[in-house]
Amino acid sequence: MRLLVTGTEGYLGNLLAPVLMDAGHDVIGVDTGFYREGWLYRPGYATAKTLEIDIRDLTKEHLEGVDAVVHMAELSNDPVGQLSPTITYEINHQGSVKLATLAKEAGIERFVYTSSCSVYGVATGDHIDEQTDTNPQTAYAECKVMVERDVGALADDNFSPTFLRNATAYGASPRMRFDVVLNNLSGVAYTTKEIKMTSDGSPWRPLVHALDIATAIKCAVEAPRDAVHNEIFNVGNTEHNYQVREIAEFVAAAFPGCELSFGPADSDNRSYKVNFDKIANQLPGFSTQWDAQKGAEQLAGLFSQIDLTEEVFTARPFTRLKMLQHLLGTSQIDDSFFWQY
């Protein structure tokens, strides 16, 4: 299939495009390039040809000859969403719905959208699933819910969207992110040899490796229509709900000589477990190949190979909020997040 994939220069996209290409698909990438100066390491594989364009500027002409759209390119994570909630809604909600509408008008049947388990917010009950009411707490999560609602309303016999609610990602990528929990703790462990937790680490978090997310997207693109039509899937593994304490312990064990300490219980009530049985049972070909321990060991090997320094670990391209604040502060992008050159 000929696939248009947005966000190919990002943390997940830089891993996803080669997975799709290796499966025989022709990939056209789209990315505005906010994080293009950040290469943690050079990949040993071919990456997709990418159009440098904001998703808000995409037209029907860009979609000519495309069989399916995979949409990931949004302002990512809660801190970035709070940086400019108005622009977050403009890009993440309105921009995403516009792209889906263009795809439908262009006769493209498949549309795979990467959502997030953050839509559950402060959840109650054990192992929440796709039927659990959403309870978004941030602009980022609210946009995910609205895109699911509005793009889902476009579904018909000729347009088939699928929504993938990813757990918190981790794992190595050339376009690395150090603002997600396991990656961040791993960077701290390697560069400082010490993890000082400010809480007791009791809250629960579901994690999923970036390559397992790539597999889920590939499976959604290739699945029989009836298996994925207008369906929502939590992406992860029910056994991979971890207490933050466990994540820190896995990381400390993967980095020899790292000292680990915990603080007192705090008032953070964001604790939830997610059920991932639906994707395991209903999405053909999908299963997770990674867990948190294996992911921490992967990062330990990588950081040793490239001799990760604290300067690189804390560099702006690897933390979404830092990079966007820099682009705004230097007027490289305007208040609407459009490039100024």
C-alpha positions, 0 to 999 in steps of 0.5 A, a space after each residue: 500500500 501507499 501510505 501517508 504517515 505524519 510525524 515521521 521525523 518524531 520519536 515514534 515516526 522515525 521507528 514506524 516508517 522503516 517498519 512499514 517499509 520493511 513490510 513492503 509499503 510505500 511510505 510518504 512522510 509528513 513532518 513540520 520539523 520541530 525536532 529535526 536537529 535532534 539525532 541521538 544516534 544515526 539509524 542503520 536503516 533507510 528512513 522515509 522520504 518526508 515532506 516538510 509541511 505543517 499538517 494544517 497546510 496539507 491539501 487534497 493534492 498531497 493525498 493523491 494516490 494514497 491508500 491509507 493515512 497514519 496520523 501521529 503529527 501533533 503537539 505531544 504530551 501534557 506540558 507542551 499542550 499547556 504551553 499554548 492550549 489554543 494552538 494545541 486545539 488548533 493543531 491536535 483537534 482541528 488539524 487532525 479532523 481536517 486531515 481525516 476529512 480530506 482523506 475521506 474526500 480523496 477516497 482514502 478508506 483507511 485512517 489510523 490515528 494514534 491516540 493515548 491512554 491519557 484520555 482516561 485521566 484520573 480513573 477509578 477501578 481496576 484495569 480500565 478498558 476501551 468501554 471506560 468513560 474518558 476523563 481527560 485532564 489536560 488540553 492534550 488529552 481533551 484533543 485526543 477525545 475530540 478527535 476520536 469523537 469527530 473522526 469516528 463520526 466520519 466513518 461509513 462504508 467508504 471511510 474506516 478510521 481506527 484509533 490506537 490509545 497508546 500507553 506511555 512509550 519508552 525505548 530507543 529511537 534516533 529521534 529520542 525523547 527523554 521526557 517520558 518516564 522510563 527513558 528519563 530515568 535511564 538517562 539520569 541513571 547513566 549520567 549521574 549514577 543515582 536516581 532520587 525519587 521524590 515520592 514512594 513510587 506507588 502510582 501505577 502506569 501502563 508502558 509500551 515500547 515504541 517498536 510495539 506501537 509501530 507493530 500495532 500501527 502496521 497491524 491496524 493498516 493491514 488488518 481486515 476492515 471488519 476487525 478495525 473499522 471505527 474501533 478503539 484499541 488500547 495499545 500495550 499489554 495488560 501484564 505491563 502495568 507497572 508501579 513507578 517504583 518498579 520502573 525505577 528498580 528495573 532501570 537501576 538494575 540495568 545500570 551498574 553502580 546506580 543508587 536508587 532512593 525513594 521519598 514519601 508518599 505524595 498527593 499525586 492521585 494519577 494512578 491507573 491500570 489499563 486492560 489491553 486484552 482487546 488488542 491482543 484478541 482482536 487485532 490480527 498479528 499483534 503481540 508485544 515483544 518488549 517489557 520494561 526490564 528489556 527496555 531499560 537494558 536496551 537503553 543501557 546498552 545504547 547509552 554505553 555504546 554512544 557514551 551518553 553525556 549529561 549535556 546531550 541527555 539534557 539537550 533541548 531537541 530531546 525534550 518537547 517542551 524545551 525545544 518548542 520554547 526555544 523555537 518560540 523564544 528565538 522567533 523561529 516559529 510564530 505564536 501559531 507555531 508556523 515556521 518564520 522562514 
